[in-house]
Amino acid sequence: MTENLLDNVSLNFDAQAQWVLNISLALVMFGIALEISISDFKGLFQRPKPIFVGLFSQFFLLPLITYLLVWLIEPIPSVALGMIMVAACPGGNVSNFISHLAQGNTALSVSLTAAATLLCVFFTPLNLQFWGNLYLPAQQILKQVALSPWEMIQLVSLLLGLPLVLGIYVNHLKPNFAKKMGKVLKVVSLVFFIVLVFLALFNNRAVFYEYIIYVFWIVVLHNVLAFLTGFSFAELMGLSKKNVRSITIETGIQNSGLGLLLIFSFFDGLGGMALLAAFWGIWHLVSGLLLAAFWGYKPIKTETLT
């Protein structure tokens, strides 16, 4: 099958462009963090249940559901590992905005973004190693790469953890300045980051055009399952409608940009992995906005947040 060639294809993305991508992702995180205050973390202690439900959905249920999907459809190894990589990442950069449009609990979304970003320093490499090694074909790729979880922890800390802490610190010192700067920086850096991803795909358009049909249906199915996982678990735990919406979005909007950077940094732009993560980054914006538009037309009556 021609799809098997994806396991041997590496997307072209030179070291200089990769550094620019690294910096832009860090700036996106810094821009988000400028709008997060220390008081936002009070929700972790005042109403811990929605936070724990959201984090459990992101870091345990989604990787588990992803592994079951991989086991069921048996994609080629590099695509399977790309699916696991995306599922191992924290919530995406636009989840707070989409949660707001969907009339969810934006404060919960912000708290989950902050908490998941800190926890992903450890959970992203651990989930990738654990679930990736359970799928034998993908296990071979991990062995060939000789992936070091510690090196990945260092990179994630630098790209997400440090900008998050610095942004919150600036907000603590100068909240008015941080709020104004955050609105501008978050939009500019996010647009810049998206442009870089599109350029990466354009420079590898021959590979993209040849294999996009194979990857397309997998990304759509995976993304739908991610939304359903967050929605079902939040409903099962008896959370309010606003919190259910936010946790659904946080679980379905993944930071595929981080996944893409890790793929270029540790897997040399492995074709199936990179193509899946890049297309996920495009598709989840479409699916997230469609879901937000649907929920936006269904206002929630006043309720007690649980």
N, C-alpha and C positions, 0 to 999 in steps of 0.2 A: 504493500500500500504506500502511496506517495506521502501519506501523513507521517509515516515512520521516519521520513527524512528530517522532519522537524527536530528529532532528537539529536541530529548531527549538525543542525544549522545554528550559527551564532549571529545575533543581530549586531550590525556595525554601529558602535557608539564609542568614540575615542575617549581617552583619559581626560582631556580638557573639557569636553562636553559633559562628561560624568561629574566632574568637579562643580561645574555650573549647576547641574541638576541637584547635586548635594546641597549647595548653598541656597538654591531657591526653595528646596523643601524645608530647610532650617528656617528660612525667612517666613515661609507660610506658617510654620509652627509658632514662631516668635510673634507674628501678627495676631494669631488666635489667642496666644497667652496674654497679650497686652490687654485683652478684654476680660481676663479671668482674675478675680481678686481672691485673696485668702479667705474672705467671708463665703465665697462660693463653696468652699470645702466643708462649711458647717453642715451642709446637707448630708454629708457622709455620716455625720454623727446624729443629727436630728431626725432624719428619715433614711436610715441605712438600707431598708428593704429594697426599694427600687434600684439603688446603686448596686447592691449585690446581685439582684436579678439581671441587671444589664451586663455586668462584668462576667457573670457565669454564662450568660447567653453568648457573649463575644468570645471568651477565651476557652470555654469547654464545649458548649453545645454546637457552635458553628463548626469548629474543627472536627468534632465527632460526626456531624451530619455530612460534612464534606468528605470525610474518609468513607462513609457508607455509600455516598454517591459515586466516589471513585471506584470502590469495590464493585458496585452494581454495573456501571457503564464501561469500566475498564478502558479508559483513554490511554493514549501512548504515554510512556513514563514522564517525559518532560512536561506535558500538559497536566498530568496528574499532580506533579510536584508544584506546578504553577498554581493549581487550585488550592493545594494545601498551604502554599506561601501566602496567598491572598487571605485565606481564612485565619491564618496565624497573625495577621496584622491587626492593629487597633482600628477604631472607627475612623472614617474618612474626614478630610478637612472641611467638607461642606455640610456635614451632618447637622451642625447647629443651625445653619441657615435653612436647610430643608425641614428640620423639625419645627422651626418657627412658622414656615409657610403652611405646614400641615396642622397647625394649631395644637402642637404637642406641648410638653413641658420643657421649654427652652432651658430653664435653669438646670433641670436634670440632665439634659443633653450636654450642657457645658461641663457639669461635674463629671459626667461619664467620660467625656473627651479628655479631661485633665487626668482622671484616675487611670484610664486605659492607656494613655500615653506613657505615664510613669511605669505601669505594670508591664507594658509591652517590651520594655528593656529586657526583661527576663522571659516572659511568656512567648514572645514571637520566636526566638531561636529554639526554645524548648519544645513548643508545639510543632515547629517545622521538623525537628529531629525525630520526635516521638512518632507522629503520624506518618511522616515520610518514610521512616524505616519499617512501618507496619505493612506498607505496600511494596512488595518485593521488587517489582520492576523499577520503582523510584529509588529504592534502597541502593541499587547499583550506581545510580548517579551520585547519591550522597557519599558513597565510598570512593568514587573516582575523584570527587571534588575535595574530599577529606576536610569537610566543613568544620570549622572551629566555632562552637557556640560562644566562646569567650570573645573572639574577634567580632562576631556579630553583635554581641551585647555592647561592646565598646562603640561600634559604629552607630547603633540605634541610640545609645546614650548621647552621643555627640550631635546627631541630627535632630532628635526629638526631645530628649530629656533636658539637655542644657538650654536650648531656646525656650522651653516651657518654663523652667525655673527663672531664667533671666527676665522673661516677659512678665511673669507674676510679680517679680521683685520691682521692676520698673513701675508697674501698676500700683504697687504698695507705696512707692516713694512719691510718684506724681500721677495720681489717678486721672486727672483731667487731660493731661498731655498724652497719657497712654491710651485713653479712649479715642481721642482724635487721631493719633498716629496709627492705632490699631485698625480702624476702619479703612484707612487708605492703604496701609501696608498689606493687610490681609487680602484685599482685592487685587492689588497690583502684583503681589508675589504669586498669588494663585493663578492669575491669568498668565503670568510669565512661565510658571511651572507647566501649565496645560499646553502652552505653545511649544515648550521644549519636548514634551511627550509627543505632540503631533509631528515635530521635526524628526524625532527619532523614528517614528513610523514612516514618515515620508522618505527618509534616507534608506529605509529598508522596505519600500513599497512593493518590490517584486515578491518578497517573502509574504508580506501582508496580504496582497491580492490573491496569492496562490492558496493560502491556508485559512483565510478568514472564515469561509463557510464552515470548515471543520470546527473552528474555535467558537464561532458565533453561538451555535445552539447550546454548547456546553456552558458558556458564560451566562446566557439568559436563564437556563435552568438552574444553575448554581446560585445566581442572584435572587431568583424567585424563592428558592428554598431558604436562603439567608433571611429574607424578609419574613417568611412564614415561620421560621424558627423563633425569631425575636417576638413576633406577634403572638404565637401560640403559647410560648413559655410565660410571657408577661400576663396573658389572659388567665392561664392556668394558676398563676400565683396570686390572682385576684387584685391586680393593680387597677388604678383608675384609667379611664380612657386616654387622658392626656399622657400619662406615663407609658401606657401601652404603645401609643404612637411614637413616642421618643425612643423607646427601646427597640421597636421594630426598625426604625430608621438607623439607629446606631449599629444594629446587627447587620443590616443590609447594605450600608454605605461603608465600605472598607478602604483603608488607606493603601490603595494599590500602588500609589506613587512610592511609598516606602518599599513595598514589595519589589517594584521595578528596580529601584536603586540597589537593593540587596542582591537581586538577580544579576545585575551588571557587575557588582562588586565581588561576588563570591562564585557565580556560575558562568562568568564570561558571556553574559547575554544569551544564554541557552534559548534557542528558538521557541520551543513550545511554552516554556515558562514566561519568557518576556512578552510574547504575543498575547498570551492569556491575561497577564497582569495589565498590559497596556490597553487591551480592549475592555477589560473590566472597568478601568479608570474612565473610559468614555461612556460605557453603557450604564454604570450606576448613577451617573448624572442624569441620564434620560429617565431611567426607571424611578429614581428618587423624586424627580420633579413631577413625573406623572402621578406618583402616589400622593405627593404633597398637594397637587391640584385636586385630586379626588377627595382627599380628606378636608382640604380647604373649603370645599363646598358643603361639607357636612359638619357644621359647628357643634361643639360639645356644650351641653347645658352645664351650668355651674355645678361643680362636684367637689367633694373632699378628696384631695390627693392622697393616694395610698400606694 
